[in-house]
Amino acid sequence: MSTQEEQAPPRGHVRVVYLGPVAPHWRVDSDFGERTVIEEFRQRALARLLLLPPHDPQFRRNRERVIRDAERENLLLDWDLGTPEEYAG
């Protein structure tokens, strides 16, 4: 990654929110950013997390994929798991 890419301002901000034990488990909110970039990210993130509560072993692997996706898209990413960070990995 070049120095210019590292210093580029973020393209947007997203927050992945855990809604609870009943599906759908997740919601993806955005504070700012281009609508199409955010919506495409939202679709990919929800596809990875749709049926996974935070305590599911697959959640950790898919969470890492969502994090890498946000980094590639240069998006700020927050998680709201609604619990102490015990599930955050």
C-alpha positions as CSV (number, residue, x, y, z in Angstrom):
1,M,0.0,0.0,0.0
2,S,1.4,3.4,-0.9
3,T,1.8,6.3,1.5
4,Q,-0.9,8.2,-0.3
5,E,-3.4,5.3,0.2
6,E,-2.5,5.0,3.9
7,Q,-3.2,8.7,4.5
8,A,-6.4,8.9,2.4
9,P,-9.4,9.9,4.5
10,P,-11.9,7.2,5.2
11,R,-14.6,6.7,2.6
12,G,-17.3,6.2,5.2
13,H,-18.2,4.8,8.6
14,V,-20.2,1.7,9.5
15,R,-21.4,0.2,12.7
16,V,-22.3,-3.5,12.9
17,V,-25.0,-3.9,15.7
18,Y,-26.0,-7.2,17.3
19,L,-29.8,-7.2,17.6
20,G,-30.1,-10.2,19.9
21,P,-30.7,-14.0,19.8
22,V,-33.6,-13.9,17.4
23,A,-32.8,-13.7,13.7
24,P,-32.0,-11.4,12.0
25,H,-29.1,-11.0,14.4
26,W,-27.4,-8.0,12.8
27,R,-28.0,-4.5,11.5
28,V,-25.4,-2.3,9.7
29,D,-25.7,1.4,10.2
30,S,-23.7,4.2,8.6
31,D,-22.8,7.7,9.8
32,F,-21.3,9.0,6.6
33,G,-20.0,7.8,3.2
34,E,-21.1,7.3,-0.3
35,R,-24.4,5.5,-0.3
36,T,-23.4,2.8,-2.9
37,V,-20.2,2.0,-1.2
38,I,-22.0,1.6,2.2
39,E,-24.8,-0.4,0.7
40,E,-22.5,-2.8,-1.1
41,F,-20.5,-3.3,2.1
42,R,-23.7,-3.8,4.1
43,Q,-24.9,-6.6,1.8
44,R,-21.5,-8.4,2.0
45,A,-21.3,-8.0,5.8
46,L,-24.9,-9.2,6.4
47,A,-24.3,-12.2,4.1
48,R,-21.4,-13.2,6.3
49,L,-23.1,-12.6,9.6
50,L,-26.8,-13.3,8.9
51,L,-27.4,-16.4,10.9
52,L,-24.4,-16.1,13.3
53,P,-24.8,-14.9,16.9
54,P,-21.5,-13.7,18.5
55,H,-21.0,-16.9,20.5
56,D,-21.0,-19.1,17.4
57,P,-17.5,-20.3,16.5
58,Q,-18.0,-19.3,12.9
59,F,-18.6,-15.7,14.0
60,R,-14.9,-15.1,14.8
61,R,-13.8,-16.1,11.3
62,N,-16.5,-14.2,9.5
63,R,-15.9,-11.1,11.7
64,E,-12.3,-11.1,10.5
65,R,-13.5,-11.2,6.9
66,V,-15.8,-8.3,7.5
67,I,-12.9,-6.3,9.1
68,R,-10.7,-7.0,6.1
69,D,-13.5,-6.0,3.8
70,A,-13.8,-2.7,5.6
71,E,-10.1,-2.1,5.5
72,R,-10.1,-2.8,1.7
73,E,-12.9,-0.3,1.2
74,N,-11.2,2.2,3.5
75,L,-14.2,2.3,5.9
76,L,-14.1,3.0,9.6
77,L,-15.7,0.0,11.3
78,D,-17.3,-0.2,14.8
79,W,-18.9,-3.2,16.5
80,D,-21.8,-3.0,19.0
81,L,-22.3,-6.5,20.3
82,G,-24.5,-5.3,23.1
83,T,-22.3,-7.2,25.6
84,P,-18.9,-6.9,27.2
85,E,-16.1,-7.4,24.6
86,E,-15.9,-11.1,25.6
87,Y,-17.2,-12.1,22.1
88,A,-15.1,-9.5,20.2
89,G,-12.1,-11.9,19.9
